[in-house]
Amino acid sequence: MSARRVLIVDDEPNIVASLEFLMRHNDFDVRSASSGAEALEVAAVFRPHVVLLDVMLPQGSGFEVCRRMRADPAHAGVRIVMLTARGRADEQDLGRSLGADAYVLKPFSTRDVVSTVRELMPR
């Protein structure tokens, strides 16, 4: 398993496929989940370094996943990047107050996503 692990959490298959391709092309080990509940299950086993986390998800919003990951000592070092089509300041404030490390707005630049993940990846 690669030392650089990324978990992609989004319920839109085209976005997941695009991000998976992008992350693998940049030598990251990648797993994906399509719901909040699945994200927590995959994270417990995969132990990602960075999570790309959609805000709007079935079975637990991205905010709920972020909150639960931050409350779990097993995920203490995980960096969380919220992905959202809604960039309102109050939503970003909520995400940051729950422990999100960064926000990327949809539609996103692939260059920006890779740059953000690289910046947050442990050295």
C-alpha positions in Angstrom: 0.0 0.0 0.0 1.3 3.4 -0.9 2.4 5.7 1.9 0.1 8.4 0.4 -3.5 7.5 0.9 -6.5 9.5 -0.3 -10.2 8.6 0.4 -12.7 10.2 -2.0 -16.2 10.5 -0.7 -18.8 11.6 -3.2 -22.2 10.2 -4.4 -21.7 11.4 -8.0 -20.0 8.6 -10.0 -18.5 10.9 -12.6 -16.8 13.0 -9.9 -15.5 9.9 -8.2 -14.1 8.5 -11.4 -12.4 11.8 -12.3 -10.9 12.2 -8.9 -9.8 8.6 -8.7 -8.0 8.9 -12.1 -6.4 12.2 -11.1 -5.2 10.9 -7.7 -3.8 7.6 -9.1 -2.1 9.5 -11.9 -0.3 11.5 -9.2 0.8 8.3 -7.4 -1.7 8.3 -4.5 -3.3 5.1 -3.2 -7.0 5.7 -3.6 -10.3 4.3 -2.2 -13.8 5.8 -2.5 -17.1 5.8 -0.8 -20.5 7.1 -1.9 -22.2 7.8 1.4 -21.4 9.2 4.8 -21.8 5.8 6.4 -19.6 4.1 3.9 -17.0 6.8 4.3 -16.6 6.1 8.0 -16.4 2.3 7.3 -13.7 2.7 4.6 -11.7 5.2 6.6 -11.6 2.8 9.6 -9.9 0.2 7.4 -8.0 2.2 4.8 -6.6 4.8 7.2 -6.3 7.7 4.7 -4.0 10.6 5.1 -6.4 13.0 3.2 -10.1 12.7 2.7 -11.8 14.6 -0.2 -15.3 14.9 1.3 -18.4 16.0 -0.5 -20.8 18.0 1.7 -24.1 16.7 0.3 -24.1 12.9 0.8 -26.7 10.2 1.6 -26.6 8.4 5.0 -24.8 11.3 6.8 -23.7 14.6 5.4 -20.1 15.5 4.9 -20.4 17.8 7.9 -21.4 14.8 10.0 -18.6 12.6 8.6 -16.1 15.4 9.4 -17.5 15.8 12.9 -17.3 12.1 13.6 -13.8 11.7 12.2 -12.6 14.6 14.4 -14.2 13.0 17.5 -12.4 9.7 16.8 -8.8 9.5 18.1 -8.0 6.9 15.4 -8.4 9.7 12.8 -6.5 12.4 14.6 -4.0 13.0 11.8 -6.4 12.8 8.9 -6.7 16.0 6.8 -10.1 16.7 5.5 -10.9 18.7 2.3 -14.6 19.6 1.9 -15.9 19.5 -1.7 -19.0 21.6 -2.3 -21.0 23.2 -5.0 -22.2 25.7 -2.4 -19.5 28.0 -1.3 -21.4 30.2 1.2 -19.3 31.6 3.9 -21.5 30.2 6.7 -21.1 26.7 5.3 -17.4 27.1 5.1 -17.3 28.4 8.6 -19.3 25.4 9.8 -17.0 23.0 8.1 -13.9 24.6 9.5 -15.5 24.7 13.0 -16.0 20.9 12.7 -12.4 20.4 11.7 -12.2 20.7 7.9 -8.7 21.7 6.8 -9.6 23.1 3.4 -12.5 23.8 1.0 -12.6 23.2 -2.7 -15.5 24.5 -4.7 -17.2 22.6 -7.5 -16.6 22.8 -10.3 -13.0 22.4 -9.3 -9.7 22.8 -11.1 -7.9 19.4 -11.2 -4.7 21.3 -10.6 -6.1 22.9 -7.5 -7.3 19.6 -6.1 -3.9 17.9 -6.6 -2.1 21.0 -5.1 -4.4 21.0 -2.1 -3.9 17.2 -1.5 -0.1 17.5 -1.8 0.0 20.5 0.6 -2.0 18.5 3.2 -0.2 15.2 2.8 2.2 14.3 5.7 5.8 14.7 4.8 
